[in-house]
């Protein structure tokens, strides 16, 4: 295999096909998921190709084709970071023990990368984009070169990014990225939705022409730009854009080769020993900022869960992102309200629910430190304080940003008061449901609830949210009364009232949950150990 590149290329292609075939044989569920995803992808590709064909001759065809190609290249660059296990051939270190030369390996892996649904989708889009802008024999000739160049550039981009980050992707941080992939998709969908709405209200696709003019010179979109230039008789710019795309592909291949050489020849060592003093100093410095005794210890443990545990981190990042996206995007679209800022408190307050589930079977160590309701109260209070370290300033930030976007500064005090009251109510109900309806969070896979405990999760979260809304009824009633009676000038009182009410409700909820927690330690341990 070390001699001819042709034999190595064929071997790698057969290896890719064997991996796909064996993966489908593992289980009926995996086979069904693959077939379903393939059908959906091919259907989208067909509809997309039809749309681009219908755009042929349209004045905005170049804008759509160039932008779609650029977005597709961005997807090829980003997806390996969030789905590193989706393709086993993305990890070249599995071939490190074989006597392979870099150049044949690069060629073989590049050709093997063209096997799959992704390359077929890319070929469909690039071909459709080239057809949409092509007019005349010269443009058709350029398209024959441009489409393969765009496809190869996208594939090489994905391989280069994966090879350069493979140490990260196969580590714990890489698994964290995989867990956060759903969040990235959700945020991306919101951004696309916002962009489409903005386009509809600001003159349509013509507003994207300046972006297109820049991307015409950026590979691989420059390949489609070359076809467009040839259609208008601008053969000089067409040649330059083709050369730019070819140069981009060559540059990616060089970077990929260097990354492969480094991976194949350098030991997989780490600098844990060298970094340990710095890490220890950092941990010690952060520990000094927390209270002493049990409270500080529990707070530090909870904050470490947020930073280190993939499922906990994913839940927190999702809540932080959605809590900001909903009020801010609605404000930017002109359909928002300052009260949408309370959505951040609601999303962040959910993190108080199922507090013991994140401990999994290790909860027995926590249970050993709880002898009575005082110990249980100290444990719950410290966890609530750790949560407040993040939620309080973030909820205030979201409220300020939302009011600034809506230019409703006079409503800032009352919205802050409502947010703090809601947060306190969710801390109270979260502490109670953590003791009454605990459930296990599986450490492997994407499920956040162990089999058979979905009902507990629904009762815990949605029941607690309804109870929290009811607990906020007095503050809501005061708000409605002030506005109904025309006493808007007194709405600033809602800030101290809401803050005090939220604090009082949170303390009361923690005290009511403490004796139940102390009495149900064996049941809680059994419930959270099923994952």
C-alpha positions as CSV (number, residue, x, y, z in Angstrom):
1,X,0.0,0.0,0.0
2,X,2.9,2.3,0.4
3,X,3.9,2.2,-3.3
4,X,1.2,3.3,-5.7
5,X,-1.3,6.0,-4.9
6,X,-3.9,4.3,-7.1
7,X,-3.9,1.1,-5.0
8,X,-4.1,3.0,-1.8
9,X,-6.9,5.2,-3.1
10,X,-8.9,2.1,-4.1
11,X,-8.3,0.6,-0.7
12,X,-9.5,3.7,1.2
13,X,-12.6,3.9,-1.0
14,X,-13.4,0.3,-0.3
15,X,-12.7,0.9,3.4
16,X,-15.2,3.8,3.4
17,X,-17.8,1.7,1.7
18,X,-17.2,-1.1,4.2
19,X,-17.6,1.3,7.1
20,X,-20.9,2.5,5.8
21,X,-22.1,-1.1,5.1
22,X,-21.0,-2.4,8.6
23,X,-22.5,0.6,10.3
24,X,-25.9,-0.1,8.7
25,X,-25.7,-3.7,9.9
26,X,-25.2,-2.8,13.6
27,X,-28.9,-2.3,14.3
28,X,-32.3,-1.8,12.6
29,X,-32.6,1.6,14.3
30,X,-29.4,2.9,12.9
31,X,-30.3,1.5,9.5
32,X,-33.7,3.2,9.6
33,X,-32.2,6.5,10.7
34,X,-29.6,6.4,7.9
35,X,-32.2,5.6,5.2
36,X,-34.6,8.3,6.5
37,X,-31.8,10.9,6.6
38,X,-30.7,9.9,3.1
39,X,-34.3,10.2,1.8
40,X,-34.7,13.6,3.4
41,X,-31.4,14.9,2.1
42,X,-32.0,13.7,-1.4
43,X,-35.4,15.2,-1.4
44,X,-34.0,18.6,-0.2
45,X,-31.3,18.3,-2.8
46,X,-33.8,17.6,-5.6
47,X,-36.0,20.6,-4.5
48,X,-33.0,22.8,-4.2
49,X,-31.8,21.8,-7.7
50,X,-35.2,22.4,-9.2
51,X,-35.3,25.9,-7.6
52,X,-31.9,26.8,-9.0
53,X,-32.8,25.5,-12.4
54,X,-35.9,27.7,-12.3
55,X,-33.7,30.6,-11.4
56,X,-31.9,30.4,-14.7
57,X,-32.0,33.8,-16.3
58,X,-33.2,35.5,-13.2
59,X,-31.3,38.7,-12.2
60,X,-30.7,37.4,-8.7
61,X,-29.5,34.0,-9.8
62,X,-25.8,34.9,-9.1
63,X,-26.6,36.2,-5.7
64,X,-28.5,33.0,-4.7
65,X,-25.9,30.7,-6.2
66,X,-22.9,32.4,-4.7
67,X,-24.4,32.7,-1.2
68,X,-25.6,29.1,-1.1
69,X,-22.2,27.9,-2.2
70,X,-20.5,30.0,0.5
71,X,-23.0,28.8,3.2
72,X,-22.4,25.2,2.1
73,X,-18.7,25.6,2.5
74,X,-19.2,27.0,5.9
75,X,-21.3,24.0,6.8
76,X,-18.5,21.7,5.6
77,X,-16.0,23.5,7.8
78,X,-18.2,23.5,10.9
79,X,-19.9,20.1,10.9
80,X,-16.8,18.1,11.6
81,X,-16.4,20.1,14.9
82,X,-19.8,19.1,16.1
83,X,-20.2,15.7,14.6
84,X,-16.7,14.1,14.8
85,X,-18.2,10.6,15.2
86,X,-20.4,10.9,12.2
87,X,-17.6,9.6,9.9
88,X,-14.9,7.3,11.3
89,X,-12.6,8.2,8.4
90,X,-12.3,11.8,9.8
91,X,-9.8,10.5,12.3
92,X,-6.5,9.7,10.4
93,X,-4.7,8.7,13.6
94,X,-6.3,5.3,13.2
95,X,-3.9,4.8,10.3
96,X,-0.8,6.0,12.2
97,X,0.6,2.5,12.6
98,X,0.6,1.8,8.9
99,X,3.6,2.7,6.7
100,X,1.8,5.3,4.6
101,X,3.3,8.3,2.7
102,X,1.6,11.7,3.1
103,X,0.9,12.4,-0.5
104,X,-0.8,9.1,-1.5
105,X,-2.7,9.3,1.8
106,X,-4.0,12.8,1.0
107,X,-5.1,11.7,-2.5
108,X,-6.7,8.5,-1.2
109,X,-8.6,10.2,1.6
110,X,-9.8,13.0,-0.7
111,X,-11.2,10.5,-3.2
112,X,-12.7,8.4,-0.4
113,X,-14.3,11.6,1.0
114,X,-16.4,11.9,-2.2
115,X,-18.3,8.8,-1.2
116,X,-21.5,9.6,0.7
117,X,-24.6,11.7,0.8
118,X,-22.9,14.9,1.7
119,X,-20.7,15.1,-1.5
120,X,-23.8,14.2,-3.6
121,X,-25.7,17.0,-2.0
122,X,-22.8,19.4,-2.6
123,X,-22.5,18.3,-6.2
124,X,-26.2,18.9,-6.7
125,X,-26.1,22.4,-5.2
126,X,-22.9,23.4,-7.1
127,X,-24.2,22.1,-10.4
128,X,-27.5,23.8,-9.9
129,X,-25.8,27.1,-9.0
130,X,-23.6,26.9,-12.0
131,X,-26.5,26.2,-14.3
132,X,-28.5,29.1,-12.8
133,X,-25.8,31.6,-13.9
134,X,-24.5,30.0,-17.0
135,X,-25.3,31.5,-20.4
136,X,-23.4,30.4,-23.5
137,X,-20.8,27.9,-24.5
138,X,-18.0,29.6,-22.7
139,X,-19.9,29.7,-19.4
140,X,-20.7,26.0,-19.8
141,X,-17.1,25.2,-20.4
142,X,-16.1,27.1,-17.3
143,X,-18.9,25.3,-15.3
144,X,-17.3,21.9,-16.2
145,X,-14.2,23.0,-14.3
146,X,-16.0,25.1,-11.6
147,X,-18.4,22.5,-10.2
148,X,-15.7,19.8,-9.5
149,X,-13.4,22.5,-8.0
150,X,-16.2,23.7,-5.7
151,X,-16.9,20.2,-4.6
152,X,-13.3,19.3,-4.0
153,X,-12.7,22.6,-2.1
154,X,-15.6,21.8,0.3
155,X,-14.4,18.3,1.0
156,X,-10.8,19.4,1.5
157,X,-11.9,22.1,3.8
158,X,-13.8,19.6,6.0
159,X,-10.8,17.3,6.0
160,X,-8.3,20.0,6.9
161,X,-10.4,21.3,9.7
162,X,-10.9,17.8,11.1
163,X,-7.2,16.9,10.8
164,X,-6.1,20.1,12.5
165,X,-8.6,19.6,15.4
166,X,-8.6,15.8,15.8
167,X,-6.9,15.9,19.2
168,X,-9.7,18.2,20.4
169,X,-12.5,16.2,18.8
170,X,-11.4,12.9,20.3
171,X,-11.1,14.5,23.8
172,X,-13.7,15.4,26.4
173,X,-14.0,18.9,25.0
174,X,-14.8,17.4,21.6
175,X,-17.6,15.4,23.2
176,X,-18.9,18.6,24.7
177,X,-19.0,20.2,21.2
178,X,-21.0,17.2,20.0
179,X,-23.5,17.7,22.8
180,X,-23.8,21.3,21.9
181,X,-24.5,20.6,18.2
182,X,-28.3,20.8,18.7
183,X,-27.9,24.2,20.2
184,X,-25.9,25.4,17.2
185,X,-28.5,24.1,14.8
186,X,-31.3,25.8,16.8
187,X,-29.5,29.2,16.9
188,X,-28.6,28.9,13.2
189,X,-32.3,28.3,12.4
190,X,-33.3,31.4,14.4
191,X,-30.6,33.4,12.5
192,X,-31.9,32.2,9.2
193,X,-35.5,32.9,10.1
194,X,-34.5,36.4,11.2
195,X,-32.5,37.0,8.0
196,X,-35.4,35.9,5.8
197,X,-37.7,38.2,7.6
198,X,-35.3,41.1,7.3
199,X,-34.9,40.4,3.6
200,X,-38.7,40.5,3.1
201,X,-39.0,43.9,4.8
202,X,-35.9,45.6,3.3
203,X,-36.2,45.1,-0.5
204,X,-35.5,41.4,-1.1
205,X,-32.4,39.8,-2.5
206,X,-31.0,43.0,-3.9
207,X,-29.9,44.0,-0.4
208,X,-27.4,41.0,-0.5
209,X,-25.7,42.2,-3.7
210,X,-22.8,43.8,-1.7
211,X,-22.2,40.5,0.1
212,X,-22.3,38.6,-3.2
213,X,-19.7,41.0,-4.7
214,X,-17.3,40.1,-2.0
215,X,-17.9,36.4,-2.0
216,X,-17.4,36.2,-5.8
217,X,-13.7,36.3,-5.0
218,X,-13.7,33.9,-2.1
219,X,-13.3,30.1,-2.8
220,X,-15.3,28.0,-3.4
221,X,-18.0,30.6,-4.2
222,X,-15.5,32.1,-6.6
223,X,-16.0,29.1,-8.8
224,X,-19.6,30.0,-9.3
225,X,-18.5,33.6,-9.7
226,X,-16.3,32.5,-12.6
227,X,-19.2,30.9,-14.4
228,X,-21.2,34.1,-13.9
229,X,-18.3,36.3,-15.2
230,X,-18.0,34.0,-18.3
231,X,-21.7,34.4,-19.0
232,X,-21.2,38.2,-19.2
233,X,-18.1,37.9,-21.5
234,X,-15.7,38.9,-18.7
235,X,-13.2,36.1,-19.4
236,X,-10.4,37.8,-17.4
237,X,-12.3,37.9,-14.1
238,X,-13.6,34.4,-14.8
239,X,-10.1,33.0,-15.2
240,X,-8.9,34.8,-12.0
241,X,-11.8,33.4,-10.0
242,X,-11.1,29.9,-11.2
243,X,-7.4,30.3,-10.3
244,X,-8.4,31.6,-6.9
245,X,-10.6,28.6,-6.3
246,X,-7.8,26.2,-7.5
247,X,-5.3,28.1,-5.3
248,X,-7.6,27.7,-2.3
249,X,-7.9,24.0,-3.0
250,X,-4.1,23.7,-3.3
251,X,-3.6,25.6,-0.1
252,X,-6.1,23.4,1.8
253,X,-4.3,20.3,0.5
254,X,-1.0,21.6,1.7
255,X,-2.4,22.4,5.2
256,X,-4.1,19.0,5.3
257,X,-0.8,17.3,4.4
258,X,1.1,19.1,7.1
259,X,-1.6,18.2,9.7
260,X,-1.5,14.6,8.6
261,X,2.3,14.5,8.8
262,X,2.2,16.0,12.3
263,X,-0.4,13.5,13.4
264,X,1.4,10.5,12.0
265,X,4.8,11.4,13.4
266,X,4.3,13.3,16.7
267,X,3.5,11.4,19.9
268,X,0.1,11.9,21.5
269,X,1.6,13.6,24.6
270,X,0.1,16.1,26.8
271,X,1.3,18.9,29.0
272,X,-0.7,18.0,32.0
273,X,2.2,18.1,34.4
274,X,3.4,21.5,33.1
275,X,-0.1,23.0,33.2
276,X,-1.0,21.6,36.6
277,X,0.6,24.4,38.7
278,X,-1.3,27.0,36.6
279,X,-4.6,25.1,36.9
280,X,-4.1,24.6,40.6
281,X,-3.4,28.3,41.1
282,X,-6.5,29.2,39.1
283,X,-8.7,26.9,41.1
284,X,-7.3,28.2,44.4
285,X,-7.9,31.8,43.3
286,X,-11.5,31.1,42.3
287,X,-12.1,29.2,45.5
288,X,-11.2,32.3,47.6
289,X,-14.1,34.2,46.1
290,X,-16.6,31.6,47.4
291,X,-17.9,31.4,51.0
292,X,-16.1,29.2,53.5
293,X,-17.3,25.9,54.8
294,X,-19.9,23.7,53.3
295,X,-21.6,26.4,51.3
296,X,-18.4,27.3,49.3
297,X,-17.6,23.6,48.7
298,X,-21.0,22.8,47.3
299,X,-21.0,25.9,45.2
300,X,-17.6,25.0,43.8
301,X,-18.8,21.5,43.0
302,X,-22.0,22.8,41.2
303,X,-20.0,25.3,39.2
304,X,-17.6,22.6,38.1
305,X,-20.5,20.5,36.9
306,X,-21.5,23.5,34.8
307,X,-18.0,23.7,33.3
308,X,-17.0,20.1,33.0
309,X,-20.1,17.9,32.7
310,X,-21.2,17.7,29.0
311,X,-24.9,17.3,29.7
312,X,-25.0,20.1,32.4
313,X,-23.0,22.4,30.2
314,X,-25.3,21.8,27.2
315,X,-28.3,22.5,29.4
316,X,-26.8,25.7,30.7
317,X,-25.6,27.0,27.3
318,X,-29.0,26.2,25.7
319,X,-30.8,28.1,28.5
320,X,-28.4,31.1,28.2
321,X,-28.7,31.2,24.4
322,X,-32.5,30.8,24.2
323,X,-33.1,33.1,27.1
324,X,-31.3,35.8,25.1
325,X,-32.5,34.9,21.6
326,X,-36.2,35.0,22.3
327,X,-36.5,38.6,23.7
328,X,-33.7,40.1,21.6
329,X,-34.9,38.7,18.3
330,X,-38.4,39.6,18.9
331,X,-37.3,43.1,19.8
332,X,-35.2,43.4,16.6
333,X,-38.2,42.2,14.5
334,X,-40.4,44.9,16.1
335,X,-42.8,42.4,17.5
336,X,-41.3,42.1,21.0
337,X,-42.3,43.4,24.5
338,X,-40.1,44.3,27.4
339,X,-41.8,41.5,29.4
340,X,-40.2,38.9,27.1
341,X,-37.0,39.6,29.1
342,X,-38.6,37.5,31.8
343,X,-38.0,34.5,29.5
344,X,-34.4,34.5,30.5
345,X,-35.2,34.0,34.2
346,X,-37.6,31.2,33.2
347,X,-35.0,29.4,31.1
348,X,-32.3,29.8,33.7
349,X,-34.6,28.9,36.6
350,X,-35.1,25.5,35.0
351,X,-31.5,24.6,36.0
352,X,-32.6,24.3,39.6
353,X,-34.9,21.4,38.7
354,X,-33.5,17.9,39.2
355,X,-30.5,19.1,41.1
356,X,-29.5,15.7,42.2
357,X,-29.8,14.1,38.8
358,X,-26.6,15.6,37.7
359,X,-24.8,13.8,40.5
360,X,-25.9,10.4,39.1
361,X,-24.8,7.4,41.3
362,X,-22.2,9.6,43.0
363,X,-25.1,11.2,44.9
364,X,-24.3,8.7,47.7
365,X,-21.3,10.8,48.6
366,X,-23.6,13.8,49.0
367,X,-26.2,11.7,50.9
368,X,-23.4,10.7,53.4
369,X,-23.0,14.4,54.4
370,X,-26.7,15.0,55.1
371,X,-27.8,13.9,58.6
372,X,-30.9,16.1,59.1
373,X,-32.9,19.0,57.6
374,X,-30.2,21.5,58.4
375,X,-27.6,19.7,56.3
376,X,-30.2,19.3,53.5
377,X,-31.0,23.0,53.7
378,X,-27.3,24.0,53.6
379,X,-26.9,21.7,50.5
380,X,-29.9,23.1,48.6
381,X,-29.0,26.7,49.6
382,X,-25.5,26.4,48.3
383,X,-26.7,24.9,45.0
384,X,-29.2,27.8,44.6
385,X,-26.4,30.3,45.4
386,X,-24.2,28.8,42.7
387,X,-27.0,29.1,40.2
388,X,-27.7,32.7,41.2
389,X,-24.0,33.6,40.5
390,X,-24.9,33.1,36.8
391,X,-28.6,33.7,36.6
392,X,-28.9,37.0,38.4
393,X,-26.4,39.1,36.3
394,X,-27.5,37.3,33.1
395,X,-31.2,38.0,33.7
396,X,-30.4,41.6,34.4
397,X,-28.2,41.8,31.3
398,X,-31.0,40.4,29.1
399,X,-33.5,42.8,30.6
400,X,-31.3,45.8,30.0
401,X,-30.5,44.8,26.4
402,X,-34.2,44.2,25.6
403,X,-35.3,47.5,27.1
404,X,-32.5,49.3,25.2
405,X,-33.6,47.7,21.9
406,X,-37.2,48.7,22.5
407,X,-36.2,52.1,23.9
408,X,-38.4,51.4,27.0
409,X,-36.2,52.5,29.8
410,X,-39.1,53.5,32.0
411,X,-40.1,49.9,32.1
412,X,-36.7,48.6,33.2
413,X,-37.4,48.6,37.0
414,X,-40.6,46.7,36.8
415,X,-39.3,44.1,34.4
416,X,-36.3,43.5,36.5
417,X,-38.6,43.1,39.6
418,X,-40.7,40.6,37.7
419,X,-37.7,38.7,36.5
420,X,-36.2,38.4,40.0
421,X,-39.6,37.3,41.4
422,X,-39.9,34.6,38.8
423,X,-36.4,33.5,39.4
424,X,-37.0,33.2,43.1
425,X,-40.2,31.2,42.5
426,X,-38.4,28.8,40.2
427,X,-35.6,28.3,42.7
428,X,-38.3,27.4,45.3
429,X,-40.2,25.0,43.1
430,X,-37.0,23.6,41.7
431,X,-35.7,22.7,45.1
432,X,-39.0,21.0,46.0
433,X,-39.3,19.0,42.8
434,X,-35.6,18.0,43.0
435,X,-36.5,16.2,46.2
436,X,-39.9,14.9,45.2
437,X,-39.4,14.0,41.5
438,X,-35.7,13.2,40.9
439,X,-34.7,11.3,37.8
440,X,-31.5,10.0,36.2
441,X,-29.6,11.7,33.4
442,X,-27.7,9.2,31.2
443,X,-24.1,10.0,30.7
444,X,-23.9,8.5,27.3
445,X,-25.9,9.5,24.2
446,X,-28.2,12.4,23.7
447,X,-31.0,11.4,26.0
448,X,-31.5,13.6,29.0
449,X,-33.8,11.2,30.8
450,X,-33.3,7.5,31.7
451,X,-35.8,5.1,30.1
452,X,-39.0,4.8,32.2
453,X,-38.5,8.2,33.9
454,X,-39.9,10.5,31.2
455,X,-43.1,11.0,33.3
456,X,-41.0,12.2,36.3
457,X,-39.2,14.7,34.1
458,X,-42.4,16.1,32.7
459,X,-44.0,16.4,36.1
460,X,-40.9,18.0,37.6
461,X,-40.3,20.6,34.9
462,X,-43.7,21.6,33.7
463,X,-45.4,21.1,37.0
464,X,-42.8,23.2,38.7
465,X,-43.1,25.9,36.0
466,X,-46.8,26.2,36.5
467,X,-46.3,26.3,40.3
468,X,-43.7,29.0,39.9
469,X,-46.1,31.1,37.7
470,X,-48.8,30.8,40.4
471,X,-46.3,31.8,43.1
472,X,-45.6,35.0,41.1
473,X,-49.3,35.9,41.1
474,X,-49.0,38.6,43.8
475,X,-46.3,40.5,41.9
476,X,-48.2,40.1,38.7
477,X,-51.4,41.4,40.4
478,X,-49.5,44.4,41.7
479,X,-48.2,45.1,38.2
480,X,-51.6,44.9,36.6
481,X,-53.1,47.1,39.3
482,X,-50.6,49.8,38.9
483,X,-51.2,49.9,35.1
484,X,-55.0,49.6,35.4
485,X,-55.3,52.5,37.9
486,X,-53.0,54.8,35.9
487,X,-50.3,54.7,38.6
488,X,-47.5,54.0,36.1
489,X,-45.2,56.5,37.9
490,X,-45.1,54.0,40.8
491,X,-44.0,51.1,38.7
492,X,-40.4,51.5,40.0
493,X,-41.6,50.0,43.3
494,X,-41.8,46.6,41.5
495,X,-38.0,46.4,41.5
496,X,-37.6,46.3,45.3
497,X,-40.9,44.5,45.8
498,X,-40.2,41.8,43.2
499,X,-36.6,41.3,44.4
500,X,-37.7,40.9,48.1
501,X,-40.6,38.7,47.1
502,X,-38.4,36.5,45.0
503,X,-35.8,36.1,47.8
504,X,-38.5,35.3,50.4
505,X,-40.2,32.7,48.2
506,X,-36.8,31.1,47.4
507,X,-35.8,30.8,51.1
508,X,-39.3,29.5,52.0
509,X,-39.1,26.9,49.2
510,X,-35.6,25.8,50.2
511,X,-36.8,25.4,53.8
512,X,-39.8,23.4,52.8
513,X,-37.7,21.2,50.5
514,X,-35.0,20.5,53.1
515,X,-36.9,18.0,55.4
516,X,-38.3,16.2,52.3
517,X,-34.8,15.9,50.9
518,X,-33.4,14.6,54.2
519,X,-36.2,12.0,54.5
520,X,-35.9,10.7,50.9
521,X,-32.2,10.2,50.5
522,X,-32.4,6.5,49.6
523,X,-35.2,7.1,47.1
524,X,-33.3,10.0,45.5
525,X,-30.2,7.8,45.2
526,X,-32.1,5.0,43.6
527,X,-33.8,7.4,41.1
528,X,-30.7,9.2,40.0
529,X,-28.6,6.0,39.6
530,X,-30.6,4.4,36.8
531,X,-28.6,6.2,34.0
